[in-house]
Amino acid sequence: MASSSRSSSVLAVPLLLCLLASAAAAARFAPADNHLLACGATAPAVLPDGRRFVPDSGCASTRLRSPAPTLPSAASSAAPQPSPLHAAARVFSCRASYDLAVRRRGYHILRLHFYPFEPALASARFHVGAAGFLLLHNFSASAPVVKEFILPVHSDVLVLTFVPESGSNAFVNAIELVSAPDELVGDIGTLVTSSGIDQTNGLSSQVYETLYRINVAGRKVTPFNDTLWRTWVNDERFLVSTESSNSGVWSFGGRIAYPKGSRLMTREVAPDNVYNSARSVSSQGKVTWGFPVPASSRYLVRMHFCDIVSKALNELYFDIYVNGQLAVKDFDISGATGFLAYPYYIDFVVDVKDEGALKLAIGGSKNSRSDEVSGILNAVEIMRMNKTRGGIDGDFAVSLGMEYVASKGIGEFARSLLCGFIFAGLLLVLLMLVVRLRTELRNNGTTWSWEPNDSGDGKLARAYQLVSTKTDY
């Protein structure tokens, strides 16, 4: 009996260490900016993942501005809400802005929660902008939705503006603004076109709208299991064509390793849970996924890979297709990482014209050492890129207000303007006095001179004197 107890204790120690390691990894990222606002709420809202959203009316680091009163709206207490954030909303009858203090400039994740719990909210139509950039144009939330954007912030205040359409209102249930780690957005990608592939730069200066996060062949990953509080959904409903004889599903119970000291690949890029599962393709097969997307837009497609099926390096070789075009030929995951169970991703940039659908596929290769498994895919992210410098959907005549006025406030701006006028007036008066004095001195035949003067104790003292320049005969 004692040996059994001792065995249980020995087994419990590694388990405890694993749990502590997982908890430490999950808590490692601490964003400099972490605004969590429950809009229109009168009390904080606590989510199952432990995050605490505070009412937007009493937050010291946030200011709500509007020329007309904003109306908090509460959902009916009789109907249970799927989330504490859906119990209230802030409704705007005219243009209004939130000023969100920024401690650390750079990329931020902005999430806007919309839950129309009454018909008036479901019919609302409005625009949303941030930092002078139009994020949502002519937007309407007829069903619950969370709109996520990844955008660069170059000032100490992010101005988030809501502009209702004429005769309508705008609303929002909750706002998240979180600093993004540097490794989340790279600068270099692979541009895929019908004429071939090419390297493209400048990705780190774009604004992105997240459309899909897919955990291939795995369960849904909730914000509780993601250090950046993201949600990843299963890929089943996006599968277009796959043959059971040429594909398979894999799960991994080992440890996902990350390059030591690497600032490019960390758990903030994607959590372990999305690398613990994969869908495979045989050397003779092909697996295709299809995603409905807005037409006439450019997209960043991030495909995640982690070799959790091989027993040795350089066993898997497969082809990657983006929107029907061959993007990578005979890709070798372990050749790119040098290890097994090491995460890796590739950023593709592709234009979707009129078809309104984005297709991704992996195909087997004869170079693979195994006929059963030739290639795998672990996860996919699809983000829409801004069409112009003015907005995700392009340039529209939507006034988001002056950035300086918006960030400082109308009253402070008016005071600064008044002080400027007063200073300019005093400077002008001083200049007129100097000109008048010089004119009088010139008319009297005197000028400014600097000469030594006897101080009376045998020492020379310096003094400024008016010395006549005329000679009397």
Disulfide bonds with the S-S distance in Angstrom:
none
